[in-house]
Amino acid sequence: MTVTTLNTPSAEAVVTEAVRRAWSEVLGEEPESADVSFFEVGGDSLAAVEMIEHLQEELGRSVRIQDVYRSPSQAGLVTALLIDEGSVPAAHHTTGRTVVRLRNAGAGRLW
């Protein structure tokens, strides 16, 4: 198992290679381009879980299934994995206003 610190200058190259390798092992071929969707080339939810297991083993850190669904391309997944979640404040730590989009529930009511 290779454990990598994701704060190093070469972190992007390490994560890109890990994603490429996991993608290839699960789908049997490398991504055609960095922007092709995992799901468009044959990936499904079970394959996504398998790819996550490969990534967790290689990177030594937790990988979330929602990262694969939100960013199903190689480039998107690399970006998602490089984001330091510790630097993103939780909602209760933010300042300013929170904008909530409301939908009309019918009969002139908002709820």
Contact map, one row per residue, 1 for C-alpha under 8 A:
111000000000000000000000000000000000000000000000000000001111000000000000000000000000000000000000000000000000000
111100000000000000000000000000000000000000000000000000001111000000000000000000000000000000000000000000000000000
111110000000000000000000000000000000000000000000000000000111100000000000000000000000000000000000000000000000000
011111000010010000000000000000000000000000000000000000000011000000000000000000000000000000000000000000000000000
001111110010000000000000000000000000000000000000000000000000000000000000000000000000000000000000000000000000000
000111110010000000000000000000000000000000000000000000000000000000000000000000000100000000000000000000000000000
000011111010000000000000000000000000000000000000000000000000000000000000000000000000000000000000000000000000000
000011111110000000000000000000000000000000000000000000000000000000000000000000000000000000000000000000000000000
000000111111000000000000000000000000000000000000000000000000000000000000000000000000000000000000000000000000000
000000011111110000000000000000000000000000000000000000000000000000000000000000000000000000000000000000000000000
000111111111111000000000000000000000000000000000000000000000000000000000000000000100000000000000000000000000000
000000001111111100000000000000000000000000000000000000000000000000000000000001000100000000000000000000000000000
000000000111111110000000000000000000000000000000000000000000000000000000000000000000000000000000000000000000000
000100000111111111000000000000000000000000000000000000000000000000000000000000000000000000000000000000000000000
000000000011111111100000000000000000000000000000000000000010000000000000000001001100000000000000000000000000000
000000000001111111110000000000000000000000000000000000000000000000000000011001000000000000000000000000000000000
000000000000111111111000000000000000000000000000000000000000000000000000000000000000000000000000000000000000000
000000000000011111111100000000000000000000000000000000100110000000000000000000000000000000000000000000000000000
000000000000001111111110000000000000000000000000000000100000000000000000010011000000000000000000000000000000000
000000000000000111111111000001100000000000000000000000000000000000000000010000000000000000000000000000000000000
000000000000000011111111100001000000000000000000000000000000000000000000000000000000000000000000000000000000000
000000000000000001111111110000000000000000000000001101100000000000000000000000000000000000000000000000000000000
000000000000000000111111111111100000010000000000001000000000000000000000000000000000000000000000000000000000000
000000000000000000011111111111100000000000000000000000000000000000000000000000000000000000000000000000000000000
000000000000000000001111111110000000000000000000001000000000000000000000000000000000000000000000000000000000000
000000000000000000000111111100000000000000000010011000000000000000000000000000000000000000000000000000000000000
000000000000000000000011111111000000000001100010000000000000000000000000000000000000000000000000000000000000000
000000000000000000000011111111000000000000000000000000000000000000000000000000000000000000000000000000000000000
000000000000000000000011101111100000000000000000000000000000000000000000000000000000000000000000000000000000000
000000000000000000011011001111110000000000000000000000000000000000000000000000000000000000000000000000000000000
000000000000000000010011000011111101000000000000000000000000000000000000010000000000000000000000000000000000000
000000000000000000000000000001111101000000000000000000000000000000000000000000000000000000000000000000000000000
000000000000000000000000000000111111000000000000000000000000000000000000010000000000000000000000000000000000000
000000000000000000000000000000111111000000000000000000000000000000000000111000000000000000000000000000000000000
000000000000000000000000000000001111100000000000000000000000000000000000111100000000000000000000000000000000000
000000000000000000000000000000111111110110000000000000000000000000000001110000000000000000000000000000000000000
000000000000000000000000000000000011111110000000000000000000000000000001110000000000000000000000000000000000000
000000000000000000000010000000000001111111100000000000000000000000000001110000000000000000000000000000000000000
000000000000000000000000000000000000111111110000000000000000000000000001000000000000000000000000000000000000000
000000000000000000000000000000000001111111100000000000000000000000000000000000000000000000000000000000000000000
000000000000000000000000000000000001111111100000000000000000000000000000000000000000000000000000000000000000000
000000000000000000000000001000000000011111110000000000000000000000000000000000000000000000000000000000000000000
000000000000000000000000001000000000011111111111000000000000000000000000000000000000000000000000000000000000000
000000000000000000000000000000000000001001111111000000000000000000000000000000000000000000000000000000000000000
000000000000000000000000000000000000000000111111100000000000000000000000000000000000000000000000000000000000000
000000000000000000000000000000000000000000111111110000000000000000000000000000000000000000000000000000000000000
000000000000000000000000011000000000000000111111111000000000000000000000000000000000000000000000000000000000000
000000000000000000000000000000000000000000111111111100000000000010010000000000000000000000000000000000000000000
000000000000000000000000000000000000000000001111111110000000000010000000000000000000000000000000000000000000000
000000000000000000000000010000000000000000000111111111000000000000000000000000000000000000000000000000000000000
000000000000000000000110110000000000000000000011111111100000000000000000000000000000000000000000000000000000000
000000000000000000000100000000000000000000000001111111110000001110000000000000000000000000000000000000000000000
000000000000000000000000000000000000000000000000111111111000000000000000000000000000000000000000000000000000000
000000000000000000000100000000000000000000000000011111111100000000000000000000000000000000000000000000000000000
000000000000000001100100000000000000000000000000001111111111001000000000000000000000000000000000000000000000000
000000000000000000000000000000000000000000000000000111111111111000000000000000000000000000000000000000000000000
110000000000000000000000000000000000000000000000000011111111100000000000000000000000000000000000000000000000000
111000000000000001000000000000000000000000000000000001111111000000000000000000000000000000000000000000000000000
111100000000001001000000000000000000000000000000000000111111100000000000000000000000000000000000000000000000000
111100000000000000000000000000000000000000000000000000111111110000000000000000000000000000000000000000000000000
001000000000000000000000000000000000000000000000000000011011111000000000000000000000000000000000000000000000000
000000000000000000000000000000000000000000000000000000010001111100000000000000000000000000000000000000000000000
000000000000000000000000000000000000000000000000000100110000111110100000000000001000000000000000000000000000000
000000000000000000000000000000000000000000000000000100000000011111110000000000000000000000000000000000000000000
000000000000000000000000000000000000000000000001100100000000001111111000000000000000000000000000000000000000000
000000000000000000000000000000000000000000000000000000000000000111111100000000000000000000000000000000000000000
000000000000000000000000000000000000000000000000000000000000001111111111000010011000000000000000000000000000000
000000000000000000000000000000000000000000000001000000000000000111111111100010000000000000000000000000000000000
000000000000000000000000000000000000000000000000000000000000000011111111000000000000000000000000000000000000000
000000000000000000000000000000000000000000000000000000000000000001111111000000000000000000000000000000000000000
000000000000000000000000000000000000000000000000000000000000000000111111110110010000000000000000000000000000000
000000000000000000000000000000000001111000000000000000000000000000111111110110000000000000000000000000000000000
000000000000000000000000000000000111110000000000000000000000000000010011111110000000000000000000000000000000000
000000000000000100110000000000101111110000000000000000000000000000000011111111000000000000000000000000000000000
000000000000000100000000000000000110000000000000000000000000000000000000111111100000000000000000000000000000000
000000000000000000000000000000000010000000000000000000000000000000000011111111110000000000000000000000000000000
000000000000000000100000000000000000000000000000000000000000000000110011111111111000000000000000000000000000000
000000000001001100100000000000000000000000000000000000000000000000000000011111111100000000000000000000000000000
000000000000000000000000000000000000000000000000000000000000000000000000001111111110000000000000000000000000000
000000000000000000000000000000000000000000000000000000000000000000100010000111111110000000000000000000000000000
000000000000001000000000000000000000000000000000000000000000001000100000000011111111000000000000000000000000000
000001000011001000000000000000000000000000000000000000000000000000000000000001111111000000000000000000000000000
000000000000000000000000000000000000000000000000000000000000000000000000000000111111100000000000000000000000000
000000000000000000000000000000000000000000000000000000000000000000000000000000001111111100000000000000000000000
000000000000000000000000000000000000000000000000000000000000000000000000000000000011111100000000000000000000000
000000000000000000000000000000000000000000000000000000000000000000000000000000000001111110000000000000000000000
000000000000000000000000000000000000000000000000000000000000000000000000000000000001111110000000000000000000000
000000000000000000000000000000000000000000000000000000000000000000000000000000000001111111000000000000000000000
000000000000000000000000000000000000000000000000000000000000000000000000000000000000011111111100000000000000000
000000000000000000000000000000000000000000000000000000000000000000000000000000000000000111111100000000000000000
000000000000000000000000000000000000000000000000000000000000000000000000000000000000000011111100000000000000000
000000000000000000000000000000000000000000000000000000000000000000000000000000000000000011111100000000000000000
000000000000000000000000000000000000000000000000000000000000000000000000000000000000000011111110000000000000000
000000000000000000000000000000000000000000000000000000000000000000000000000000000000000011111111000000000000000
000000000000000000000000000000000000000000000000000000000000000000000000000000000000000000001111100000000000000
000000000000000000000000000000000000000000000000000000000000000000000000000000000000000000000111110000000000000
000000000000000000000000000000000000000000000000000000000000000000000000000000000000000000000011111000000000000
000000000000000000000000000000000000000000000000000000000000000000000000000000000000000000000001111100000000000
000000000000000000000000000000000000000000000000000000000000000000000000000000000000000000000000111110000000000
000000000000000000000000000000000000000000000000000000000000000000000000000000000000000000000000011111000000000
000000000000000000000000000000000000000000000000000000000000000000000000000000000000000000000000001111100000000
000000000000000000000000000000000000000000000000000000000000000000000000000000000000000000000000000111110000010
000000000000000000000000000000000000000000000000000000000000000000000000000000000000000000000000000011111000011
000000000000000000000000000000000000000000000000000000000000000000000000000000000000000000000000000001111101111
000000000000000000000000000000000000000000000000000000000000000000000000000000000000000000000000000000111111111
000000000000000000000000000000000000000000000000000000000000000000000000000000000000000000000000000000011111110
000000000000000000000000000000000000000000000000000000000000000000000000000000000000000000000000000000001111100
000000000000000000000000000000000000000000000000000000000000000000000000000000000000000000000000000000011111110
000000000000000000000000000000000000000000000000000000000000000000000000000000000000000000000000000000011111111
000000000000000000000000000000000000000000000000000000000000000000000000000000000000000000000000000001111101111
000000000000000000000000000000000000000000000000000000000000000000000000000000000000000000000000000000111000111
